[in-house]
Amino acid sequence: MIRGVKVYTVGDRAIFLVNGNVVNALTAARVERGPDLVPLIRGKLQRQSEGSEAFYRRVQMRPITAFPPAILAAAGFEKNS
């Protein structure tokens, strides 16, 4: 059962947690803009469900400038940048 989902994003990196455990980490996120790949550092944050409806409650968003050290280490990132 999923009791909590957290997504931390700083610059072009993201760390995804489910029930307090890191399940995915992304670095050097890029998006195609014509023939170029540009850093994905702003835009929409989207959640989706596959196969059925999903309902979310107590959604909170807070600005951060660095990953929490424990989350950074759990994701395998060496340092905040």
C-alpha positions in Angstrom: 0.0 0.0 0.0 1.3 3.4 -0.9 1.1 5.7 2.2 3.2 8.6 0.9 4.9 9.9 -2.3 7.6 12.6 -2.3 9.3 14.1 -5.2 12.3 16.4 -4.7 13.6 18.4 -7.6 16.6 20.7 -7.7 17.8 22.0 -11.0 17.8 19.2 -13.6 17.8 16.4 -11.0 14.9 14.7 -9.2 14.6 12.1 -6.5 11.3 10.1 -6.1 10.4 8.4 -2.8 7.5 6.0 -2.1 6.8 5.2 1.6 10.1 6.9 2.5 12.2 4.8 0.2 14.0 6.1 -2.9 12.5 4.4 -5.9 14.0 6.5 -8.7 16.6 9.2 -9.3 17.0 11.3 -12.4 19.9 13.5 -13.3 20.6 15.7 -16.4 16.9 15.9 -17.3 16.6 17.3 -20.8 13.7 18.2 -23.2 13.8 18.6 -27.0 13.4 22.2 -28.2 13.6 21.9 -31.9 17.0 20.3 -32.7 18.4 21.1 -29.3 18.3 19.3 -25.9 17.9 21.9 -23.1 17.9 21.3 -19.3 14.5 20.6 -17.9 14.6 23.0 -14.9 11.0 24.4 -14.9 7.5 23.4 -16.0 4.6 21.2 -14.8 4.8 18.5 -12.2 2.5 15.7 -13.2 1.3 12.6 -11.5 -0.4 9.8 -13.3 -2.0 6.5 -12.8 -2.1 3.6 -15.2 -5.2 1.5 -15.4 -7.4 3.2 -12.9 -8.3 6.5 -11.3 -6.0 7.9 -8.7 -7.0 10.2 -5.9 -4.6 12.4 -4.0 -5.0 14.3 -0.7 -2.9 16.6 1.3 -0.8 17.6 -1.7 1.9 20.1 -0.6 4.6 21.9 -2.6 7.5 23.7 -1.0 10.5 25.4 -2.7 13.9 23.9 -1.9 17.4 24.9 -3.1 19.2 21.7 -2.1 18.3 18.0 -1.5 18.2 16.9 2.1 21.6 15.1 2.8 20.0 11.8 3.7 17.8 11.7 0.6 20.8 12.7 -1.5 22.9 9.9 -0.1 20.1 7.3 -0.5 19.7 8.3 -4.1 23.4 7.8 -4.8 24.1 11.4 -5.6 27.5 12.5 -4.3 26.7 16.1 -3.6 24.2 18.9 -4.1 24.9 21.0 -7.1 
